[in-house]
Amino acid sequence: MRPLQMVDTGNQYLKIKKEIDDAVIKVMESSQFIGGKAVNEFATDLASYNGSKHVITCANGTDALQIAMMALGIKAGDEVITPSFTYIATVEVAALLGVKPIFVEVDKKSFCIDPAAIEKAITPKTKAIIPVHLYGHAADMEPIMQIAQKHNLFVIEDNAQAIGNEYHFSDGTVKKTGSIGHIGCTSFYPSKNLGAFGDGGAMFTEDDSLAEQLKMIASHGQSRRYYHDVVGCNSRLDAMQAVILGIKLKHLDEYNNARRKAADFYDAAFMGHRNITVPFRAENNHHVFHQYTLILENVDRDGLNSFLAENGIPSMIYYPVPAHKQKMFDAFGGNLFDLPLTDWLTERVISLPIHTEMDQEQQKYICEKVLEFVNKN
C-alpha cells in the first residue's frame, strides 16, 4: 500500500507532468513572470468556469478577503458577521482593518453559518456578511442573500474550500459558489481542490465598478502605472502559478468527482454507526469534499487522532480552537461570545485523508483502523 497523506499533490502532478513542465518552461523562456498573458488567460478561464463576469487574481486567499473588504469601503469601527467555526484568515483580515467580527453559530449538519443567527446579530454598524463554504459544503446562500438585501448589507463569500460547488436556488437557478455574493474569494494554496505549486488567490464579482476597485487595490491602488488613486497593497499571482492553475482548472471537475467517490467509500463504512456522524450533503448543493470531516460522539477524539498517527494514517482537527476563543480577538470582545454549538463541534470533529489520488486499499485500511479504535473505546 502506498504511504498515506492528507493530500497527495505529488502523484496528482505526475499525471499531468508533461503539461505542467512544458507550460512552466514557456514562462521561463518568456521571462514574463508577473502579470501578462498567462495570468490574464487564467483569469478569463476561471471566470468562464465559475460563471463570473470578473476574476481578479492576487497573491493568496487571505489577501483576497482583505482586498474585498477594502473595495467595499468596510473600515475601522464597522462590523461584519462571520462564523467562528472557520480558519482564522476569514476573520483575521477584519481585525487588521480595525473591523469588529461578530461571531455567530453554524448549522450543526453543514458546519456553515446559520442564516437565522445572522439576522439576530445585525446592528446599525453591520456592513457585511461573510459566509464560509466550509470543508467543501456550501453555506445556505439563498436566505443569506435575502437577509443581505433586506438590510442593505454586502456579502463576501469565503470560497477557499469549495471551488466547483454548485448551489441550487429554489427557482431552479444554479450558481457556483463564489459567484453568488457581491464578492467571492478563493485560495489556491497547494492543498486546495484547485491548488497551485505555491500560493495564490482570486476574487470574483459581477460588478464592473467593484472589479476595477479590486484590481486597483491589489496593485498599489493604481488606475494606471504610477497613478495611485486609492490606498492599496501589493498582491499578485505570478505567471508560473497561473499556467499551472490553468492546466489544473481543466481537471477540476474530475478532481472534485474523485473526492466525492472517496467520500462515498467512507460514508458506506461509517453510515449508521452510533458514535459517528458522516458529513451532511444538502440536496441544494454539490459538496466538493475539501475535507472529509466526521463528528464523533462518546469517542476520545484526540486519542483516535494519536492512534491513527501511530498506524501511519494522518488526520487533522479543523479547528481545535474556534476564532472567538483565540487570544488575538480578545481586544474585539471575542471571548464575550457564547457559541455552545461551535464549542461542541470543535471538541468532536476529525478530518480523514481525502484527495484525488486515493485508492480503495488505502481507504479500506483507514476505515478499519477508525472502527477498530471507536468500537474498542
N, C-alpha and C positions, 0 to 999 in steps of 0.2 A: 504494500500500500504506500502511495506517495505521502510524504510528510504533510501534516495538516496545517493550514494557515487560515487566519480570519479572512484574508483577501489574497488571492493568488494572481498578482499582476504580472509576475514573471511568465507563467505559462500562457496567460492571455496574450502577452506581447509576442511570444513565439509563433502564434497562429497568424499574426499579421506582420511579422518581422520584415519581410521584403518591402511591403508598402511603407511601413514606418521608416525604415532605413533609407529608402530612396527619397522620401519626402524631406527628411532631415538633411540629407546631403545636398539637396537642391537649395535649401535655405542657406546652408553654409556657403555654397558656391555663389549665391546671390549677394551675400553679405548684407542683406536687409533683415536685421534681427529684431527690430522694434517696429510695430505697425506694418503698414504696407499691404500688399496684395494678399498674402497668406492670412493675415488677421481679418481683413475685410471679407474675404471669401468664407472663412469660418463663421463669422458673424451673420452673413447672409444665409448660409446653410442652416445655422441653428435657429434663426428667425423662422425660416420656412418649416423646419421640423416642428417647432413649438407652436406654430400658428400665431406668432407675434409680429407686429409691424416693425418694431425696432429691437435690436440687440446691441448693447454697448458692452464690450469686453473690458475686463480690469484684472488686477493682479491676483485677487483671491476673493473668496466668498464673504469674508469679514469686511473688506473694503466695499464690496457691493452693497452691503447693508448700510454702512456709514454714508456712502455717496447718495444712496436713495433717500435717507433722512435729510441730508443737506439739500438735495434737489427739491424736496417738498417743503423746505423752509422750516423744518422742525428744529427748534432751538432750545437753549437752556431755559428751564422753568416749565417747559411743556411736558406732557405725559404721553406715554404710549402703552397700550395694553398688550401684554405678551404672556405666554405660558412660562412658568418657572421650570417645568419639566422639558428642558432643551439644552443643547450645547451652549456654553457661555457666550459665544460670539454673538448670538441673537440679541442679547441684552447688553453686552459689553460696549457695543458701539453707541448705545443710547447714553450710557454713563460718560463715555468720552466726550460727548457733546453737551453734557450737563442736563440731559433729558431724564426725567424720572420714569423708570419702568414700573408699571402697575401690574403685579403678578396675579394671574388668575388660574383657576383649576383647568385640568384637561378632562376629556372624556375617558372614562375608565377602560373602554374597549379599544378605542382607536389610538389612545395616547396623545391625541391632538387637542388643541384648545377648545374649550366648551363654549359654544355661542351664547348660551344662557348666562354664563359667568361674565362674558364681555359686557352685555347690556347693563348689568348691575355695577360695573366698575367705571362707567363713563362719568366724567366730571367736566366742568367748563374748561379745564386745562387739557383735556384729551385731544390729541391731534391725529393719532393713527392707531390702527390695529395691526399687530404683526403675527399672523398665524404661521405656525411651523408645521410643515408636512413631514412629521417625524417618522423615521425608520422606513420611509417609502410609502406610507399611507397618507392620503390627502386629508387635510382639515376639511370640515364641512363648509365649503365656501359659499353656497347659496345663502344660507341665513346670515353668514358673516358679511357678505356684500350688502344684504338688505339692511342690516344694522348700520353699516358704514354710510349708506345712502341716507338713512333716516336721520342720522346725527351729523352728517356732513364731515365724515372722517376719511382719512386716507387708509388704504390697505397696502401693506408691503408684505408680499409672500416670501417667507424663507423656504426656498425650494432646493436647498443644498442636498437633501436626501431623497428627493422624489422626482427627479427629472425623467420625463417619459410617462408619468402617471396621467391617466385621462379621467377627468371629473365630469360626471353626468348631471346636468340640471334637470329639474322636474318638467321643463317644457321640451325636453329632448335634446337640447343643446349640449354639445360635448366640447370641453376645452382642456388643454393640457395645463397642469399645474405650472404656475409661473406666468401664465398669460391671463389670469383672471383678475388680480388686483390692479391697483394703479401702477405699481412697480413689482416685478418679480425678481428675486435674487437667487443666484446659484453659485456653487463652488465646484471647481474641477480638481480638488485635492485628489491625489492618486487613488485613494480607496473608494472614491465615489463611483456611482454607476457609470458615469461618464467622467473618467479620471485622466488627468494629464500625467506627464512624466516629471512633474514638478508641481507648481501651484498655478492657479488661475481662477477667474470668476467671471460672471456676466450678469447684466441687468436686462430685464425685458419690460417693454412698455408699448402701449398703443398710442400714447400721446406725443405728438410731434414736438411740442414745446418742452415737455419733460425730457424727451430723448436728447434734445440739444443741451439742456442743463446737465444731465448725467454725463454726457460726453465732455462738456467743458470742465466740470468739477474733477473728473478723472484725469484730466490733462492740465493741471495747474491753473484751472479757471480760464483757459484760453478759448476765445472765439476763433481766433486765427493766431498763427505763430507770433509770439512776443506781445500779443494784445490780451491782457488778462482782465476779464470783465467781472469775475467773482472770485472769492477765495476758494481755492481748490486743493487738490493733492496730486501726488504722482502715483498713479495706479494703472499699470499697463500689462496686457497679456503679450508675451513675446512670440515671435513668429514660429519658433520651433514647437512651442506648446500648441499653437494654433493649427499647424499642419497635422500634428499627432491627434489632436482632438477632432479635427475634420475627418480623419480616417476612422476613428473610433465611433464618431457620430453615425456613420453608415451602418454600424453594427449594434447600435444602442438597443433597438427593439429586440434583436436576437439576445443581447446580454440580459435584458430585463426578463425575457421569457425563460432563460436558463435559471435565473434567480427564482422565478415563480415555480419552475419544475422542482428545484431543490426544496422550496418551501412546502410544496405538495408532499414530498417524501417525508419531511419532518412531521407535517400535520398527521399523516397516516400513522406514524409511530406514536404520537403523543395525544392525539384527539381522544377525549373522553376520560383521560387519567384524572383521578380525583384531586391530585396535587399540582396539576399542570394545566395552565390555560394557554392555548396556542394563539398566535396573532389573529386579530379580527380582520376580516375583509368586508368592508361595506359594499353593498351592491352598486352604489353610485360612483365608485372609483376603482381604478385598476392598480392595485398595490404593486410596487416595483421592488420591494424587499431589499432596501439598502441594508437593513439589519433584519435578522430573524430573532425576535425577542419574545421569550416566554415569561409568564407570570407564575411564580412558584408560591404555593400555599402550604404552610406547615412543613417546609423544607429548609434546611440550612443552606441558604443561597451561597454564602461565602465559602462554606465547606464544599459545595458542589464545584464552585469555581476552582478551588485548590485541587480537588480530586481529578477534575478534567485535565488540569495542567500537569499533574503527576502522570497522567496517561497519554501525554503528548497531544492533548486537544486544547487549542486556545479558545477562550471565551472571554467576553467583556461585559462589564456592568456600565451601561449607558442610561442614567448617570447617577453615581453614588451620592452626590450632594446636589440638591436642587438649587437653582440660581438664587432664590430668595434667602437661602441659608449660607450663601458664600460671603466671606468677610468683606469682599470688595463692594457689596451692596449695603453694608451697614449704614453708610452715610446717606443712603437713599431710603432708609427705613425698610429694607428688605426683611429684616428679622421680625418686623411687626405683622407680616402677612401670615394668616392662618390658612394653610392649604393641606388639610389632612389627607386627601386623596393622592396628591403629589408625593407627600411624605411616605404614604403607604406603598406607592409604586416603586420609589427609589430603594425600598428595602426588599423588594421581591422580584425585580426584573433581572434577567440574564440573557445575553445575546450569544447565539451559537454561530460558528463559521457559516458564511453563505457568500457565494461568489459564482462567477461564470464557469469556472473550471472544476467544480465539484463532481465527483463520481459516486455511484451508489455504494461502492465498497467503503469509501470514506464516511459517507452519511450513516451507513448501517452501523459502523463502529462507534460513531458519535452517539447515535441513539441508544445503542446497547449500554454504553457507559453512563449516559444520563439516567436511564431507567434503573441500572444497577444501583446507583447511589440513591436515587429517590425512593426506590422500593425497599431499600435496607434501612432508610432513615425516616 
